[in-house]
Amino acid sequence: MRWNRMKTATVVSAAVALSLVAACGGPKATPGGSSSNGGAATPEANAAVGKIFNPSDKKGGTLRMAITENWDSTDPGDTYYGLSWNLARNYVRPLMMFKSAPGAEGAKPVPDLAEAPGVPSDGAKTWTYKIRKGVKFEDGTEVTSKDVKYGVARSLDKATLPNGPTYFNDFLLDVPKDYSVYKDKTLAGVAKAIETPDANTIVFHLNKPFASFDYFAQLPSTAPVPQAKDTGAKYKEHPIATGPYKFETYDSNKGFSLVRNTSYDAATDPDSGRKALPDKITVAFNVNGTDIDNRLIAGDLDVDIAGTGVQPETQAKVLADPKLKAHTDNVAASRLNFTVLNTQVPPLDNVHCRKAILYAADHEGYQRAYGGPIGGDIATNMMPPLVTGAQKFDDYGFETDKNGNVDKAKDELKQCGQPNGFPMNISYRADRAKEKAVAETLQQSLKKAGIILTTKPYPTGDYLKLYAGKPDFAKANKLGMIIYSWGADWGDGFGFLSQIVDSRTIRATGGNSNLGVRIPEVDAMIDKALTTTDEAARNAIWVDVDKKVMSEANVLPGTWAKGLLYRPDTLANVFSNDGQNMYDYAGIGLAQK
């Protein structure tokens, strides 16, 4: 998932629990911590990593969040940022959700709108869910299975809602390629794919078996949407709430606020772990990254919603001060910071030109852009070590030649017919200081081999919809190198790799997560993995996928990510988990004086 878009979990068929950090067995106070009243607690470094710091059930107050720029969407059917999936659990209820709990418990999909996990039949090609009775929209109308069907069906329209994942497009039975509920008001086009035999039952029919469908069921797009109130691309301004909060205000330039949803009944929500502690949640857009850090330290802000960690200059400051360091949590993630080499932009259609970039790159500089070792390890291949079955390999010698190998780069340039190098554009998200630093680092290191980069910043909110993720724009504007970040939707090879290396997920309309990997052999290996029931054999195929993409030099891996989060004294019941890899926004509260 896009980062901030990351979801990590276990694979149902393998029942494997991923652990990024040591998880505690329950809500224990940290050494020197408080009792469960959410009052003052003694800060300690990593006190909220996989365990609860300052446990509390106290409700009240306003949780203040901020981000440097708006993200793709607050529409549950049109979003693919990890922070967004995390926050959306406060205002919508998908069929399943990652439990709001610390550590490995937070990577488990548990029933939310559904009464229980899905029931498979027909060799895992059919999945049935029962909808809880008594769940209501914010206007008091009871949710039915038809609302869930409509929510999923509308997310298939990648022209109107381009940002979400393509899992349902790829797996649902006989769905037309360019399907749109806005043209098919009766939903006849999904009649074979989704059935609602009664008000509390929904049945999904797939075109191929998928044993881990509960992970699809935890996607925000399974949250119910009342068809009569769907406003298409404007639905993000006020998604109709089923969770404990509803939208009060929304301004695409300034931010939005959530207030309590009086139609939410906690009795219908026994499994999710939601706390709904704040009375109100505010999110401010377009706030300078350093200002966010300074406000966190001053106690004038509660959460940097991006969840990727403080800015590099702030990191140096807090690590040098023991009192400030005690307020930090260094959270590991199944996430890769990387750069895609777009084969549609010559001369990157030649593998040797792509390999020249991999050899010339300053890998230590890439790591430094994300804060050095505390911000992540140098990535030598794609799959992070925390993904189940991942194997580390270093075919290009990134760890040996941490600052690049110009001689090898020049040799590859000769082989691709560009002995003097070539010019190339490199894109990044304009508000991401770390991505800008990556672009500048690569600009300096590749220049030594004669590869001259021109930086191209674009707005985060439309980076994938209109710019880097829109194939015709990327090609026309010669975006040969696209800086990006990706975290696992869940923690196996499929959950990490499929959306960024399967060429069949690339859509001409934009909103893509695969920004240029087009390898037929990889597509075939993905299909083979989906039909391989033996876990060890399946994991080995995903390693082969990783190796194939690296052998074709379609990706320049940067770092396997960690984030240094700042935890102000204003927070209570704060923890990270393996499902969010940042603070869990469905459990967090405010310290009560």
TORGU-402589 format. One record per residue (C-alpha): x, y negated, z negated. Coordinates in nm, 2 decimals. Last residue first. Layout:
BEGIN
ATOM        X        Y        Z
ATOM        X        Y        Z
...
//
This chain:
BEGIN
ATOM        X        Y        Z
ATOM    -0.54    -1.60    -3.38
ATOM    -0.66    -1.35    -3.12
ATOM    -0.40    -1.23    -2.86
ATOM    -0.57    -1.20    -2.53
ATOM    -0.67    -0.89    -2.33
ATOM    -0.55    -0.64    -2.07
ATOM    -0.73    -0.32    -1.99
ATOM    -0.86    -0.37    -1.64
ATOM    -0.57    -0.58    -1.53
ATOM    -0.31    -0.30    -1.59
ATOM     0.03    -0.47    -1.60
ATOM     0.25    -0.36    -1.31
ATOM     0.32    -0.02    -1.16
ATOM    -0.05     0.02    -1.10
ATOM    -0.11     0.40    -1.11
ATOM     0.20     0.49    -1.31
ATOM     0.12     0.25    -1.59
ATOM     0.19    -0.08    -1.74
ATOM     0.07    -0.21    -2.07
ATOM    -0.09    -0.51    -2.24
ATOM    -0.35    -0.47    -2.52
ATOM    -0.29    -0.83    -2.63
ATOM    -0.14    -1.13    -2.44
ATOM    -0.07    -1.49    -2.55
ATOM     0.28    -1.40    -2.67
ATOM     0.39    -1.40    -2.31
ATOM     0.50    -1.08    -2.12
ATOM     0.74    -1.15    -1.84
ATOM     0.77    -0.88    -1.58
ATOM     1.10    -0.77    -1.44
ATOM     1.01    -0.56    -1.14
ATOM     1.16    -0.25    -1.00
ATOM     1.18    -0.15    -0.64
ATOM     1.36     0.10    -0.43
ATOM     1.56    -0.15    -0.23
ATOM     1.63    -0.25     0.13
ATOM     1.56     0.02     0.38
ATOM     1.62    -0.09     0.74
ATOM     1.34     0.09     0.94
ATOM     1.31     0.22     1.30
ATOM     1.67     0.35     1.29
ATOM     1.57     0.66     1.50
ATOM     1.76     0.88     1.26
ATOM     1.59     0.70     0.97
ATOM     1.24     0.77     1.10
ATOM     1.34     1.13     1.15
ATOM     1.49     1.17     0.81
ATOM     1.18     1.03     0.64
ATOM     0.95     1.26     0.84
ATOM     1.18     1.55     0.75
ATOM     1.14     1.46     0.38
ATOM     0.76     1.47     0.44
ATOM     0.79     1.81     0.59
ATOM     0.98     1.94     0.29
ATOM     0.70     1.81     0.06
ATOM     0.46     2.03     0.26
ATOM     0.68     2.33     0.23
ATOM     0.71     2.29    -0.15
ATOM     0.34     2.23    -0.18
ATOM     0.22     2.53     0.02
ATOM    -0.10     2.44     0.19
ATOM     0.04     2.30     0.51
ATOM    -0.24     2.17     0.73
ATOM    -0.18     1.80     0.64
ATOM     0.19     1.85     0.67
ATOM     0.16     1.97     1.03
ATOM    -0.04     1.66     1.13
ATOM     0.22     1.44     0.97
ATOM     0.49     1.63     1.16
ATOM     0.31     1.57     1.49
ATOM     0.29     1.19     1.42
ATOM     0.66     1.19     1.34
ATOM     0.75     1.36     1.67
ATOM     0.54     1.10     1.86
ATOM     0.76     0.81     1.71
ATOM     0.60     0.47     1.71
ATOM     0.72     0.27     1.40
ATOM     0.63    -0.09     1.46
ATOM     0.45    -0.27     1.18
ATOM     0.27     0.02     1.03
ATOM     0.06    -0.17     0.77
ATOM    -0.16    -0.32     1.03
ATOM    -0.40    -0.61     0.98
ATOM    -0.41    -0.67     1.36
ATOM    -0.67    -0.62     1.62
ATOM    -0.44    -0.40     1.84
ATOM    -0.45    -0.13     1.56
ATOM    -0.16     0.08     1.45
ATOM    -0.28     0.38     1.25
ATOM    -0.20     0.62     1.53
ATOM     0.17     0.53     1.51
ATOM     0.20     0.71     1.17
ATOM     0.50     0.55     1.00
ATOM     0.36     0.29     0.76
ATOM     0.02     0.43     0.67
ATOM     0.13     0.79     0.64
ATOM     0.45     0.74     0.43
ATOM     0.35     0.68     0.06
ATOM     0.03     0.87     0.00
ATOM     0.13     1.14     0.26
ATOM     0.46     1.19     0.09
ATOM     0.32     1.22    -0.26
ATOM     0.25     0.96    -0.53
ATOM    -0.07     0.77    -0.44
ATOM    -0.13     0.46    -0.24
ATOM     0.25     0.44    -0.24
ATOM     0.41     0.10    -0.24
ATOM     0.52    -0.11     0.06
ATOM     0.72    -0.42     0.10
ATOM     0.79    -0.62     0.42
ATOM     1.04    -0.80     0.63
ATOM     0.97    -0.78     1.00
ATOM     1.27    -0.77     1.24
ATOM     1.20    -0.78     1.62
ATOM     0.95    -1.06     1.59
ATOM     0.98    -1.16     1.95
ATOM     0.70    -1.41     1.94
ATOM     0.51    -1.23     2.22
ATOM     0.58    -0.89     2.06
ATOM     0.47    -0.99     1.71
ATOM     0.16    -1.17     1.84
ATOM     0.06    -0.87     2.06
ATOM     0.12    -0.63     1.77
ATOM    -0.07    -0.81     1.50
ATOM     0.08    -0.71     1.16
ATOM     0.36    -0.98     1.18
ATOM     0.12    -1.26     1.26
ATOM    -0.26    -1.27     1.25
ATOM    -0.39    -1.00     1.01
ATOM    -0.06    -0.89     0.87
ATOM     0.08    -1.22     0.76
ATOM    -0.27    -1.37     0.72
ATOM    -0.28    -1.42     0.34
ATOM     0.10    -1.43     0.32
ATOM     0.14    -1.74     0.54
ATOM     0.43    -1.70     0.80
ATOM     0.80    -1.76     0.79
ATOM     1.01    -1.71     1.11
ATOM     1.39    -1.69     1.06
ATOM     1.62    -1.70     1.36
ATOM     1.88    -1.42     1.36
ATOM     2.20    -1.40     1.56
ATOM     2.35    -1.05     1.61
ATOM     2.72    -1.11     1.69
ATOM     2.85    -0.85     1.44
ATOM     2.94    -1.10     1.18
ATOM     2.61    -1.27     1.24
ATOM     2.44    -0.96     1.11
ATOM     2.57    -1.04     0.76
ATOM     2.46    -1.41     0.74
ATOM     2.12    -1.37     0.89
ATOM     2.06    -1.06     0.69
ATOM     2.13    -1.26     0.37
ATOM     1.90    -1.54     0.49
ATOM     1.62    -1.31     0.57
ATOM     1.66    -1.13     0.24
ATOM     1.65    -1.46     0.05
ATOM     1.33    -1.56     0.23
ATOM     1.18    -1.22     0.12
ATOM     1.28    -1.30    -0.24
ATOM     1.13    -1.65    -0.22
ATOM     0.80    -1.50    -0.11
ATOM     0.57    -1.80    -0.02
ATOM     0.65    -1.79     0.35
ATOM     0.60    -1.42     0.40
ATOM     0.89    -1.30     0.62
ATOM     0.98    -1.28     0.99
ATOM     1.31    -1.21     1.17
ATOM     1.37    -1.33     1.52
ATOM     1.65    -1.19     1.73
ATOM     1.95    -1.31     1.94
ATOM     2.20    -1.05     2.08
ATOM     2.54    -0.90     2.02
ATOM     2.86    -0.94     2.22
ATOM     2.88    -0.57     2.32
ATOM     2.50    -0.56     2.41
ATOM     2.48    -0.25     2.63
ATOM     2.33    -0.02     2.37
ATOM     2.65     0.18     2.33
ATOM     2.86    -0.13     2.29
ATOM     2.63    -0.26     2.02
ATOM     2.67     0.07     1.84
ATOM     3.05     0.03     1.83
ATOM     3.00    -0.33     1.71
ATOM     2.79    -0.20     1.42
ATOM     3.04     0.06     1.33
ATOM     3.31    -0.20     1.32
ATOM     3.09    -0.45     1.12
ATOM     3.03    -0.20     0.83
ATOM     2.79    -0.36     0.58
ATOM     2.82    -0.51     0.23
ATOM     2.74    -0.19     0.05
ATOM     2.96     0.02     0.28
ATOM     2.98     0.34     0.06
ATOM     2.63     0.30    -0.07
ATOM     2.48     0.22     0.27
ATOM     2.67     0.51     0.43
ATOM     2.45     0.55     0.73
ATOM     2.32     0.90     0.66
ATOM     2.25     0.83     0.30
ATOM     2.01     1.09     0.16
ATOM     1.78     1.09    -0.13
ATOM     1.51     1.35    -0.14
ATOM     1.14     1.29    -0.22
ATOM     0.93     1.59    -0.34
ATOM     0.69     1.38    -0.55
ATOM     0.75     1.01    -0.49
ATOM     0.95     0.86    -0.78
ATOM     1.28     0.89    -0.58
ATOM     1.15     0.62    -0.34
ATOM     1.08     0.75     0.02
ATOM     1.25     0.54     0.29
ATOM     1.62     0.61     0.30
ATOM     1.94     0.46     0.14
ATOM     1.75     0.22    -0.09
ATOM     1.98     0.01    -0.30
ATOM     1.83     0.03    -0.65
ATOM     1.58    -0.22    -0.78
ATOM     1.51    -0.56    -0.94
ATOM     1.73    -0.48    -1.25
ATOM     2.01    -0.37    -1.00
ATOM     2.02    -0.72    -0.84
ATOM     1.73    -0.97    -0.85
ATOM     1.54    -0.89    -0.53
ATOM     1.77    -1.10    -0.31
ATOM     2.06    -0.93    -0.48
ATOM     1.95    -0.59    -0.35
ATOM     1.94    -0.72     0.01
ATOM     2.29    -0.87    -0.06
ATOM     2.41    -0.53    -0.18
ATOM     2.28    -0.38     0.14
ATOM     2.45    -0.64     0.37
ATOM     2.33    -0.53     0.71
ATOM     2.58    -0.46     0.99
ATOM     2.54    -0.08     0.99
ATOM     2.16    -0.09     0.99
ATOM     2.15    -0.37     1.25
ATOM     2.38    -0.17     1.49
ATOM     2.15     0.13     1.44
ATOM     1.87    -0.07     1.60
ATOM     2.09    -0.17     1.90
ATOM     2.18     0.20     1.93
ATOM     1.82     0.31     1.93
ATOM     1.73     0.09     2.23
ATOM     1.38    -0.06     2.22
ATOM     1.54    -0.30     1.99
ATOM     1.68    -0.48     2.29
ATOM     1.40    -0.57     2.34
ATOM     1.09    -0.63     2.12
ATOM     0.84    -0.35     2.13
ATOM     1.07    -0.13     1.92
ATOM     1.01    -0.35     1.61
ATOM     1.27    -0.29     1.35
ATOM     1.08    -0.29     1.02
ATOM     1.25    -0.44     0.71
ATOM     1.23    -0.29     0.37
ATOM     1.13    -0.32     0.00
ATOM     1.02     0.02    -0.09
ATOM     0.78     0.10    -0.37
ATOM     0.71     0.40    -0.60
ATOM     0.76     0.15    -0.89
ATOM     0.98     0.09    -1.19
ATOM     0.88    -0.16    -1.45
ATOM     1.13    -0.37    -1.64
ATOM     0.92    -0.53    -1.91
ATOM     1.02    -0.87    -2.06
ATOM     0.93    -1.06    -2.38
ATOM     1.23    -0.94    -2.57
ATOM     1.44    -1.09    -2.29
ATOM     1.32    -1.44    -2.39
ATOM     1.44    -1.41    -2.75
ATOM     1.77    -1.24    -2.64
ATOM     1.85    -1.52    -2.40
ATOM     2.08    -1.43    -2.11
ATOM     1.82    -1.19    -1.96
ATOM     1.56    -1.47    -1.96
ATOM     1.77    -1.72    -1.77
ATOM     1.91    -1.48    -1.51
ATOM     1.56    -1.35    -1.44
ATOM     1.43    -1.71    -1.41
ATOM     1.67    -1.78    -1.13
ATOM     1.58    -1.46    -0.95
ATOM     1.20    -1.53    -0.97
ATOM     1.00    -1.32    -1.22
ATOM     0.86    -0.98    -1.14
ATOM     0.65    -0.80    -0.88
ATOM     0.31    -0.81    -1.06
ATOM     0.16    -1.06    -0.82
ATOM    -0.09    -1.16    -1.09
ATOM     0.17    -1.36    -1.28
ATOM    -0.01    -1.33    -1.61
ATOM    -0.09    -1.54    -1.92
ATOM    -0.02    -1.91    -1.83
ATOM     0.05    -2.21    -2.06
ATOM     0.25    -1.99    -2.30
ATOM     0.57    -2.19    -2.23
ATOM     0.75    -1.88    -2.09
ATOM     0.45    -1.80    -1.87
ATOM     0.44    -2.16    -1.76
ATOM     0.80    -2.16    -1.66
ATOM     0.76    -1.84    -1.46
ATOM     0.46    -1.97    -1.27
ATOM     0.65    -2.30    -1.21
ATOM     0.93    -2.10    -1.06
ATOM     0.69    -1.92    -0.82
ATOM     0.52    -2.25    -0.71
ATOM     0.14    -2.22    -0.75
ATOM    -0.06    -2.17    -0.43
ATOM    -0.36    -1.98    -0.58
ATOM    -0.50    -1.99    -0.94
ATOM    -0.69    -1.70    -1.08
ATOM    -0.92    -1.74    -1.38
ATOM    -1.06    -1.46    -1.59
ATOM    -1.34    -1.52    -1.84
ATOM    -1.47    -1.36    -2.16
ATOM    -1.15    -1.16    -2.19
ATOM    -1.17    -0.80    -2.32
ATOM    -1.33    -0.60    -2.04
ATOM    -1.18    -0.28    -2.18
ATOM    -1.20    -0.04    -1.89
ATOM    -1.09     0.31    -1.97
ATOM    -1.26     0.45    -1.66
ATOM    -1.44     0.75    -1.82
ATOM    -1.75     0.64    -2.01
ATOM    -1.88     0.37    -1.77
ATOM    -2.26     0.39    -1.77
ATOM    -2.28     0.31    -2.14
ATOM    -2.07     0.00    -2.06
ATOM    -2.38    -0.16    -1.90
ATOM    -2.30    -0.43    -1.65
ATOM    -2.61    -0.65    -1.57
ATOM    -2.47    -0.94    -1.78
ATOM    -2.16    -0.97    -1.56
ATOM    -1.91    -1.16    -1.76
ATOM    -1.72    -1.44    -1.58
ATOM    -1.47    -1.44    -1.30
ATOM    -1.30    -1.74    -1.16
ATOM    -1.14    -1.83    -0.83
ATOM    -0.84    -1.98    -0.66
ATOM    -0.74    -2.32    -0.52
ATOM    -0.71    -2.29    -0.14
ATOM    -0.97    -2.02    -0.07
ATOM    -1.20    -2.16    -0.33
ATOM    -1.42    -1.92    -0.52
ATOM    -1.64    -1.97    -0.83
ATOM    -1.84    -1.76    -1.08
ATOM    -1.76    -1.42    -0.94
ATOM    -1.88    -1.13    -1.15
ATOM    -1.73    -0.93    -1.44
ATOM    -1.80    -0.60    -1.61
ATOM    -1.81    -0.41    -1.28
ATOM    -2.10    -0.38    -1.03
ATOM    -2.05    -0.72    -0.87
ATOM    -2.17    -0.85    -0.54
ATOM    -1.85    -0.98    -0.36
ATOM    -1.86    -1.35    -0.36
ATOM    -1.62    -1.54    -0.14
ATOM    -1.48    -1.22    -0.01
ATOM    -1.81    -1.16     0.16
ATOM    -1.72    -1.44     0.41
ATOM    -1.58    -1.19     0.67
ATOM    -1.91    -1.01     0.68
ATOM    -2.19    -1.18     0.47
ATOM    -2.32    -0.86     0.32
ATOM    -2.62    -0.94     0.10
ATOM    -2.89    -0.73     0.28
ATOM    -2.65    -0.44     0.31
ATOM    -2.60    -0.41    -0.07
ATOM    -2.23    -0.31    -0.11
ATOM    -2.13    -0.02    -0.33
ATOM    -1.76     0.03    -0.41
ATOM    -1.61     0.30    -0.18
ATOM    -1.40     0.04    -0.01
ATOM    -1.20    -0.01    -0.34
ATOM    -1.03     0.32    -0.27
ATOM    -1.08     0.57    -0.55
ATOM    -1.28     0.80    -0.33
ATOM    -0.98     0.83    -0.09
ATOM    -0.78     0.96    -0.38
ATOM    -1.06     1.20    -0.47
ATOM    -1.01     1.34    -0.12
ATOM    -0.70     1.52    -0.22
ATOM    -0.77     1.86    -0.05
ATOM    -0.81     1.71     0.30
ATOM    -0.95     1.93     0.57
ATOM    -1.01     1.79     0.92
ATOM    -1.28     1.59     1.09
ATOM    -1.43     1.50     0.76
ATOM    -1.79     1.50     0.63
ATOM    -1.87     1.29     0.33
ATOM    -2.18     1.36     0.12
ATOM    -2.35     1.10    -0.11
ATOM    -2.60     1.19    -0.38
ATOM    -2.78     0.96    -0.62
ATOM    -3.05     0.81    -0.41
ATOM    -3.11     1.14    -0.21
ATOM    -2.98     1.32     0.09
ATOM    -2.72     1.04     0.15
ATOM    -2.51     1.16     0.44
ATOM    -2.18     1.02     0.57
ATOM    -1.99     1.14     0.88
ATOM    -2.26     1.27     1.10
ATOM    -2.48     0.97     1.05
ATOM    -2.19     0.73     1.09
ATOM    -2.28     0.58     1.42
ATOM    -2.65     0.57     1.33
ATOM    -2.57     0.31     1.06
ATOM    -2.92     0.15     1.11
ATOM    -2.76    -0.20     1.16
ATOM    -2.51    -0.08     1.42
ATOM    -2.36    -0.39     1.57
ATOM    -2.27    -0.55     1.23
ATOM    -2.21    -0.20     1.10
ATOM    -1.91    -0.19     1.34
ATOM    -1.74     0.11     1.50
ATOM    -1.45     0.05     1.74
ATOM    -1.33     0.40     1.75
ATOM    -1.67     0.57     1.71
ATOM    -1.69     0.79     1.39
ATOM    -1.72     1.15     1.48
ATOM    -1.62     1.30     1.14
ATOM    -1.44     1.08     0.88
ATOM    -1.07     1.12     0.86
ATOM    -0.89     0.85     1.06
ATOM    -1.14     0.57     1.01
ATOM    -1.18     0.67     0.65
ATOM    -0.80     0.66     0.59
ATOM    -0.75     0.33     0.78
ATOM    -0.64     0.11     0.49
ATOM    -0.79    -0.23     0.44
ATOM    -0.69    -0.56     0.61
ATOM    -0.88    -0.58     0.93
ATOM    -1.24    -0.65     0.81
ATOM    -1.42    -0.81     1.11
ATOM    -1.22    -0.64     1.38
ATOM    -1.13    -0.34     1.16
ATOM    -1.49    -0.24     1.12
ATOM    -1.45     0.09     0.93
ATOM    -1.49    -0.11     0.60
ATOM    -1.86    -0.16     0.68
ATOM    -1.92     0.21     0.67
ATOM    -1.76     0.26     0.33
ATOM    -1.97    -0.01     0.16
ATOM    -2.28     0.10     0.35
ATOM    -2.25     0.46     0.23
ATOM    -2.20     0.33    -0.12
ATOM    -2.51     0.12    -0.10
ATOM    -2.70     0.42     0.04
ATOM    -2.60     0.62    -0.26
ATOM    -2.80     0.39    -0.48
ATOM    -2.71     0.10    -0.71
ATOM    -2.99    -0.04    -0.93
ATOM    -3.09    -0.40    -0.87
ATOM    -3.02    -0.62    -1.18
ATOM    -2.88    -0.92    -0.98
ATOM    -2.52    -0.83    -1.08
ATOM    -2.56    -0.49    -0.92
ATOM    -2.67    -0.21    -1.14
ATOM    -2.55     0.13    -1.26
ATOM    -2.84     0.31    -1.43
ATOM    -2.79     0.65    -1.28
ATOM    -2.43     0.76    -1.19
ATOM    -2.38     0.86    -0.83
ATOM    -2.32     1.23    -0.75
ATOM    -2.04     1.31    -0.51
ATOM    -2.01     1.56    -0.23
ATOM    -1.70     1.63    -0.02
ATOM    -1.70     1.83     0.31
ATOM    -1.39     1.92     0.51
ATOM    -1.23     2.08     0.20
ATOM    -1.27     2.43     0.34
ATOM    -1.64     2.39     0.41
ATOM    -1.70     2.27     0.06
ATOM    -1.54     2.03    -0.19
ATOM    -1.71     1.88    -0.50
ATOM    -1.59     1.53    -0.57
ATOM    -1.48     1.43    -0.92
ATOM    -1.76     1.36    -1.17
ATOM    -2.05     1.12    -1.24
ATOM    -1.94     0.89    -0.96
ATOM    -1.94     0.51    -1.01
ATOM    -1.62     0.56    -1.21
ATOM    -1.50     0.92    -1.22
ATOM    -1.12     0.95    -1.29
ATOM    -0.82     0.93    -1.06
ATOM    -0.51     0.99    -1.27
ATOM    -0.22     0.75    -1.24
ATOM    -0.30     0.56    -1.55
ATOM    -0.26     0.87    -1.76
ATOM     0.11     0.88    -1.65
ATOM     0.19     0.57    -1.84
ATOM    -0.07     0.36    -2.01
ATOM    -0.45     0.38    -1.96
ATOM    -0.70     0.21    -1.73
ATOM    -0.78     0.52    -1.53
ATOM    -0.72     0.51    -1.15
ATOM    -1.06     0.49    -1.00
ATOM    -1.34     0.71    -0.86
ATOM    -1.66     0.63    -0.68
ATOM    -1.57     0.26    -0.66
ATOM    -1.69     0.01    -0.92
ATOM    -1.66    -0.36    -0.85
ATOM    -1.57    -0.67    -1.06
ATOM    -1.30    -0.57    -1.30
ATOM    -1.17    -0.28    -1.09
ATOM    -1.09    -0.55    -0.83
ATOM    -0.79    -0.67    -1.03
ATOM    -0.58    -0.36    -0.97
ATOM    -0.69    -0.31    -0.61
ATOM    -0.60    -0.68    -0.55
ATOM    -0.26    -0.66    -0.72
ATOM    -0.18    -0.36    -0.51
ATOM    -0.26    -0.54    -0.19
ATOM    -0.47    -0.36     0.08
ATOM    -0.79    -0.55     0.10
ATOM    -1.09    -0.56     0.33
ATOM    -1.36    -0.33     0.19
ATOM    -1.32    -0.45    -0.17
ATOM    -1.35    -0.81    -0.05
ATOM    -1.10    -1.01    -0.26
ATOM    -0.89    -1.06     0.05
ATOM    -0.54    -1.07     0.20
ATOM    -0.36    -1.25    -0.08
ATOM    -0.37    -1.63    -0.17
ATOM    -0.03    -1.78    -0.24
ATOM     0.22    -1.83    -0.52
ATOM     0.00    -1.64    -0.77
ATOM    -0.17    -1.74    -1.10
ATOM    -0.36    -1.58    -1.39
ATOM    -0.52    -1.73    -1.70
ATOM    -0.72    -1.48    -1.91
ATOM    -0.99    -1.69    -2.09
ATOM    -1.09    -1.61    -2.45
ATOM    -1.29    -1.34    -2.61
ATOM    -1.30    -0.97    -2.70
ATOM    -1.10    -0.79    -2.96
ATOM    -1.03    -0.42    -2.88
ATOM    -0.66    -0.46    -2.94
ATOM    -0.32    -0.29    -2.91
ATOM    -0.02    -0.53    -2.93
ATOM     0.20    -0.35    -2.67
ATOM     0.05    -0.04    -2.52
ATOM     0.27     0.22    -2.36
ATOM     0.41     0.30    -2.02
ATOM     0.64     0.00    -2.02
ATOM     0.47    -0.25    -2.26
ATOM     0.75    -0.26    -2.52
ATOM     1.01    -0.28    -2.24
ATOM     1.20    -0.55    -2.44
ATOM     1.06    -0.62    -2.78
ATOM     0.81    -0.88    -2.91
ATOM     0.69    -0.86    -3.27
ATOM     0.31    -0.87    -3.26
ATOM     0.07    -1.15    -3.35
ATOM    -0.30    -1.07    -3.35
ATOM    -0.47    -0.81    -3.12
ATOM    -0.66    -0.65    -3.41
ATOM    -0.52    -0.31    -3.35
ATOM    -0.23    -0.34    -3.60
ATOM     0.07    -0.54    -3.49
ATOM     0.41    -0.44    -3.36
ATOM     0.74    -0.41    -3.55
ATOM     0.81    -0.09    -3.36
ATOM     0.56    -0.07    -3.08
ATOM     0.19    -0.01    -3.17
ATOM     0.05     0.32    -3.06
ATOM    -0.23     0.35    -2.80
ATOM    -0.20     0.71    -2.70
ATOM     0.02     0.99    -2.60
ATOM     0.30     0.77    -2.48
ATOM     0.44     0.77    -2.14
ATOM     0.81     0.78    -2.06
ATOM     0.86     0.58    -1.74
ATOM     0.78     0.63    -1.38
ATOM     0.60     0.96    -1.45
ATOM     0.42     1.14    -1.17
ATOM     0.18     1.41    -1.28
ATOM     0.14     1.69    -1.03
ATOM    -0.19     1.87    -1.00
ATOM    -0.07     2.01    -0.66
ATOM    -0.40     1.99    -0.49
ATOM    -0.50     1.67    -0.67
ATOM    -0.18     1.48    -0.58
ATOM    -0.07     1.25    -0.85
ATOM    -0.09     0.87    -0.84
ATOM     0.08     0.57    -0.72
ATOM    -0.08     0.26    -0.59
ATOM     0.09    -0.04    -0.45
ATOM    -0.01    -0.35    -0.29
ATOM     0.17    -0.64    -0.39
ATOM     0.31    -0.50    -0.22
ATOM     0.11    -0.34     0.05
ATOM     0.00     0.00     0.00
//
